[in-house]
Protein backbone atom coordinates (compact mmCIF):
# COMPACT_ATOMS: atom_id res chain seq x y z
CA UNK A 1 0.00 0.00 0.00
CA UNK A 2 2.81 2.39 0.93
CA UNK A 3 4.55 2.19 -2.49
CA UNK A 4 1.26 3.13 -4.17
CA UNK A 5 0.84 6.16 -1.88
CA UNK A 6 4.44 7.21 -2.63
CA UNK A 7 3.89 6.92 -6.40
CA UNK A 8 0.65 8.92 -6.22
CA UNK A 9 2.42 11.64 -4.18
CA UNK A 10 5.23 11.87 -6.74
CA UNK A 11 2.74 12.09 -9.63
CA UNK A 12 0.79 14.84 -7.87
CA UNK A 13 3.96 16.81 -7.15
CA UNK A 14 5.11 16.51 -10.77
CA UNK A 15 1.67 17.53 -12.01
CA UNK A 16 1.66 20.55 -9.74
CA UNK A 17 5.16 21.55 -10.88
CA UNK A 18 4.29 21.13 -14.57
CA UNK A 19 1.10 23.14 -14.13
CA UNK A 20 2.98 25.92 -12.31
CA UNK A 21 5.62 26.00 -15.05
CA UNK A 22 2.91 26.11 -17.69
CA UNK A 23 1.18 28.99 -15.89
CA UNK A 24 4.54 30.80 -15.66
CA UNK A 25 5.16 30.44 -19.42
CA UNK A 26 1.59 31.46 -20.29
CA UNK A 27 1.86 34.57 -18.14
CA UNK A 28 5.16 35.49 -19.82
CA UNK A 29 3.55 35.11 -23.25
CA UNK A 30 0.65 37.32 -22.20
CA UNK A 31 3.04 39.97 -20.93
CA UNK A 32 5.04 39.85 -24.16
CA UNK A 33 1.81 40.22 -26.14
CA UNK A 34 0.94 43.30 -24.08
CA UNK A 35 4.40 44.73 -24.74
CA UNK A 36 4.00 44.14 -28.48
CA UNK A 37 0.55 45.79 -28.54
CA UNK A 38 1.57 48.76 -26.39
CA UNK A 39 0.41 52.02 -28.00
CA UNK A 40 3.37 54.17 -26.99
CA UNK A 41 7.01 53.78 -25.96
CA UNK A 42 6.44 54.77 -22.32
CA UNK A 43 3.81 52.04 -21.87
CA UNK A 44 6.00 49.50 -23.66
CA UNK A 45 8.99 50.11 -21.40
CA UNK A 46 6.89 50.13 -18.24
CA UNK A 47 5.51 46.72 -19.25
CA UNK A 48 9.06 45.50 -19.90
CA UNK A 49 10.01 46.52 -16.35
CA UNK A 50 6.97 44.61 -15.04
CA UNK A 51 8.10 41.53 -16.97
CA UNK A 52 11.62 41.85 -15.51
CA UNK A 53 10.22 42.10 -11.97
CA UNK A 54 8.03 39.07 -12.61
CA UNK A 55 11.09 37.06 -13.73
CA UNK A 56 13.04 38.22 -10.65
CA UNK A 57 10.18 37.17 -8.35
CA UNK A 58 10.33 33.72 -9.94
CA UNK A 59 14.13 33.46 -9.48
CA UNK A 60 14.84 33.59 -13.21
CA UNK A 61 18.10 35.51 -12.83
CA UNK A 62 20.09 34.42 -15.87
CA UNK A 63 21.28 35.61 -19.27
CA UNK A 64 17.71 35.63 -20.61
CA UNK A 65 16.80 38.15 -17.93
CA UNK A 66 19.92 40.11 -18.85
CA UNK A 67 18.66 40.35 -22.42
CA UNK A 68 15.25 41.55 -21.19
CA UNK A 69 16.98 44.29 -19.18
CA UNK A 70 18.89 45.45 -22.25
CA UNK A 71 15.57 45.95 -24.07
CA UNK A 72 14.60 48.73 -21.66
CA UNK A 73 15.32 52.38 -22.36
CA UNK A 74 15.24 54.10 -18.92
CA UNK A 75 14.53 57.47 -20.54
CA UNK A 76 10.91 56.37 -21.07
CA UNK A 77 10.42 55.54 -17.38
CA UNK A 78 9.23 57.78 -14.57
CA UNK A 79 11.88 58.83 -12.03
CA UNK A 80 10.72 56.38 -9.35
CA UNK A 81 10.41 53.45 -11.77
CA UNK A 82 13.78 54.30 -13.33
CA UNK A 83 15.45 54.07 -9.91
CA UNK A 84 13.85 50.68 -9.24
CA UNK A 85 14.78 49.39 -12.69
CA UNK A 86 18.38 50.63 -12.44
CA UNK A 87 18.86 49.02 -9.02
CA UNK A 88 17.50 45.66 -10.19
CA UNK A 89 19.47 45.81 -13.46
CA UNK A 90 22.64 46.49 -11.48
CA UNK A 91 22.09 43.44 -9.24
CA UNK A 92 21.22 41.14 -12.15
CA UNK A 93 24.34 42.25 -14.06
CA UNK A 94 26.45 41.73 -10.94
CA UNK A 95 25.09 38.22 -10.31
CA UNK A 96 25.64 37.34 -14.00
CA UNK A 97 29.24 38.68 -13.76
CA UNK A 98 28.65 41.27 -16.47
CA UNK A 99 31.22 43.68 -15.05
CA UNK A 100 30.97 46.45 -17.66
CA UNK A 101 27.16 46.49 -17.45
CA UNK A 102 27.30 46.49 -13.65
CA UNK A 103 29.57 49.55 -13.75
CA UNK A 104 27.16 51.26 -16.15
CA UNK A 105 24.18 50.68 -13.86
CA UNK A 106 26.18 51.64 -10.75
CA UNK A 107 26.99 55.00 -12.34
CA UNK A 108 23.38 55.41 -13.45
CA UNK A 109 22.08 54.62 -9.97
CA UNK A 110 24.45 57.10 -8.36
CA UNK A 111 22.92 59.84 -10.50
CA UNK A 112 19.45 58.87 -9.27
CA UNK A 113 20.27 58.34 -5.58
CA UNK A 114 22.39 60.74 -3.51
CA UNK A 115 22.68 58.48 -0.46
CA UNK A 116 23.82 54.99 -1.48
CA UNK A 117 23.55 52.28 1.16
CA UNK A 118 26.51 50.48 2.71
CA UNK A 119 25.54 47.34 0.79
CA UNK A 120 25.62 49.34 -2.44
CA UNK A 121 29.15 50.58 -1.63
CA UNK A 122 30.25 46.98 -0.97
CA UNK A 123 28.87 45.89 -4.33
CA UNK A 124 30.58 48.85 -6.00
CA UNK A 125 33.87 47.90 -4.35
CA UNK A 126 33.66 44.30 -5.56
CA UNK A 127 32.74 45.40 -9.08
CA UNK A 128 35.56 47.92 -9.38
CA UNK A 129 38.10 45.41 -8.10
CA UNK A 130 37.63 43.74 -11.48
CA UNK A 131 37.05 46.91 -13.50
CA UNK A 132 39.28 49.64 -12.00
CA UNK A 133 41.26 48.79 -8.85
CA UNK A 134 42.15 52.45 -8.21
CA UNK A 135 38.46 53.23 -7.59
CA UNK A 136 38.16 50.15 -5.36
CA UNK A 137 41.11 51.41 -3.28
CA UNK A 138 39.24 54.67 -2.69
CA UNK A 139 36.08 52.86 -1.57
CA UNK A 140 37.77 50.38 0.79
CA UNK A 141 38.68 52.84 3.62
CA UNK A 142 35.16 54.32 3.45
CA UNK A 143 33.66 50.86 4.01
CA UNK A 144 36.07 50.05 6.86
CA UNK A 145 35.25 53.39 8.51
CA UNK A 146 31.55 52.41 8.39
CA UNK A 147 32.10 48.92 9.83
CA UNK A 148 35.21 46.90 10.72
CA UNK A 149 33.54 43.85 9.19
CA UNK A 150 34.78 45.13 5.83
CA UNK A 151 38.37 44.37 6.86
CA UNK A 152 37.41 40.86 5.74
CA UNK A 153 37.40 42.06 2.12
CA UNK A 154 41.21 41.87 2.20
CA UNK A 155 40.80 38.12 1.55
CA UNK A 156 40.23 38.92 -2.15
CA UNK A 157 43.65 40.57 -2.40
CA UNK A 158 45.23 37.63 -0.54
CA UNK A 159 44.00 35.26 -3.26
CA UNK A 160 45.41 37.51 -6.02
CA UNK A 161 48.78 37.86 -4.25
CA UNK A 162 48.96 34.09 -3.83
CA UNK A 163 48.50 33.65 -7.60
CA UNK A 164 51.29 36.15 -8.36
CA UNK A 165 53.64 34.44 -5.90
CA UNK A 166 53.14 31.03 -7.52
CA UNK A 167 53.76 32.41 -11.00
CA UNK A 168 57.25 33.33 -9.75
CA UNK A 169 57.76 29.77 -8.50
CA UNK A 170 57.07 28.47 -12.04
CA UNK A 171 59.65 30.89 -13.47
CA UNK A 172 62.27 29.77 -10.93
CA UNK A 173 61.52 26.15 -11.85
CA UNK A 174 62.45 26.83 -15.49
CA UNK A 175 65.64 28.77 -14.65
CA UNK A 176 67.11 26.80 -11.73
CA UNK A 177 66.07 23.12 -11.67
CA UNK A 178 64.92 22.09 -8.20
CA UNK A 179 64.76 25.63 -6.84
CA UNK A 180 61.10 26.03 -7.74
CA UNK A 181 60.27 22.82 -5.85
CA UNK A 182 62.08 24.03 -2.74
CA UNK A 183 60.23 27.36 -2.84
CA UNK A 184 56.99 25.39 -3.14
CA UNK A 185 57.85 23.48 0.05
CA UNK A 186 59.05 20.24 -1.58
CA UNK A 187 62.58 20.51 -0.11
CA UNK A 188 63.62 16.85 -0.50
CA UNK A 189 62.48 16.53 -4.12
CA UNK A 190 64.02 19.92 -4.92
CA UNK A 191 67.46 18.94 -3.55
CA UNK A 192 67.41 15.62 -5.42
CA UNK A 193 66.44 17.35 -8.66
CA UNK A 194 69.09 20.02 -8.24
CA UNK A 195 71.73 17.35 -7.49
CA UNK A 196 70.82 15.24 -10.54
CA UNK A 197 70.85 18.23 -12.88
CA UNK A 198 74.15 19.49 -11.46
CA UNK A 199 75.69 16.03 -11.88
CA UNK A 200 74.41 15.92 -15.46
CA UNK A 201 76.07 19.26 -16.27
CA UNK A 202 79.40 18.09 -14.83
CA UNK A 203 79.20 14.79 -16.72
CA UNK A 204 78.53 16.54 -20.04
CA UNK A 205 81.37 19.00 -19.37
CA UNK A 206 83.71 16.09 -18.66
CA UNK A 207 82.76 14.39 -21.95
CA UNK A 208 83.30 17.61 -23.92
CA UNK A 209 86.75 18.09 -22.37
CA UNK A 210 87.59 14.53 -23.40
CA UNK A 211 86.59 15.38 -27.00
CA UNK A 212 83.73 12.90 -26.79
CA UNK A 213 81.41 15.33 -28.58
CA UNK A 214 79.03 12.75 -30.05
CA UNK A 215 78.67 11.01 -26.68
CA UNK A 216 78.16 14.32 -24.90
CA UNK A 217 75.40 15.35 -27.35
CA UNK A 218 73.63 11.98 -27.12
CA UNK A 219 73.90 11.73 -23.36
CA UNK A 220 73.14 15.39 -22.87
CA UNK A 221 70.01 15.24 -25.03
CA UNK A 222 68.79 12.16 -23.19
CA UNK A 223 69.49 13.52 -19.71
CA UNK A 224 68.16 17.00 -20.43
CA UNK A 225 64.87 15.45 -21.54
CA UNK A 226 64.67 13.21 -18.48
CA UNK A 227 66.00 15.44 -15.73
CA UNK A 228 65.70 19.09 -16.74
CA UNK A 229 62.42 19.04 -18.66
CA UNK A 230 61.05 16.35 -16.37
CA UNK A 231 61.88 18.52 -13.36
CA UNK A 232 60.23 21.58 -14.91
CA UNK A 233 57.03 19.65 -15.67
CA UNK A 234 56.98 17.98 -12.24
CA UNK A 235 57.53 21.31 -10.50
CA UNK A 236 54.68 22.92 -12.41
CA UNK A 237 52.36 20.04 -11.51
CA UNK A 238 53.31 20.21 -7.82
CA UNK A 239 52.91 23.98 -7.75
CA UNK A 240 49.55 23.77 -9.55
CA UNK A 241 48.34 21.11 -7.08
CA UNK A 242 49.41 23.12 -4.05
CA UNK A 243 48.06 26.34 -5.58
CA UNK A 244 44.65 24.76 -6.22
CA UNK A 245 44.44 23.35 -2.69
CA UNK A 246 45.47 26.61 -1.05
CA UNK A 247 43.26 28.73 -3.33
CA UNK A 248 40.27 26.54 -2.45
CA UNK A 249 40.95 27.09 1.26
CA UNK A 250 41.34 30.84 0.76
CA UNK A 251 38.22 30.96 -1.42
CA UNK A 252 36.14 29.10 1.19
CA UNK A 253 37.32 31.44 3.94
CA UNK A 254 36.65 34.46 1.73
CA UNK A 255 33.21 33.17 0.80
CA UNK A 256 32.27 32.90 4.49
CA UNK A 257 33.45 36.47 5.10
CA UNK A 258 31.45 37.73 2.11
CA UNK A 259 28.39 35.84 3.30
CA UNK A 260 28.76 37.46 6.74
CA UNK A 261 29.01 40.92 5.15
CA UNK A 262 25.97 40.54 2.89
CA UNK A 263 23.92 38.95 5.67
CA UNK A 264 24.51 42.15 7.62
CA UNK A 265 24.13 44.42 4.59
CA UNK A 266 21.79 42.50 2.26
CA UNK A 267 21.33 43.41 -1.39
CA UNK A 268 17.70 42.80 -2.25
CA UNK A 269 15.70 43.36 -5.41
CA UNK A 270 13.13 46.12 -5.36
Secondary structure, 3 states (H helix, E strand, C coil): CHHHHHHHHHHHHHHHHHHHHHHHHHHHHHHHHHHHHCCCHHHHHHHHHHHHHHHHHCCCCCHHHHHHHHCCCHHHCCHHHHHHHHHHHHHHHHHCCCHHHHHHHHHHHHHHCCCCCHHHHHHHHHHHHHHCHHHHHHHHHHHHHHCHHHHHHHHHHHHHHHHHHHHHHHHHHHHCCCHHHHHCCCHHHHHHHHHHHHHHHHHHHHHHHCCCHHHHHHHHHHHHHHHHHHHHHHHHHHHHHHHHHHHHHHHHHHHHHHHHHHHHCCCCCC
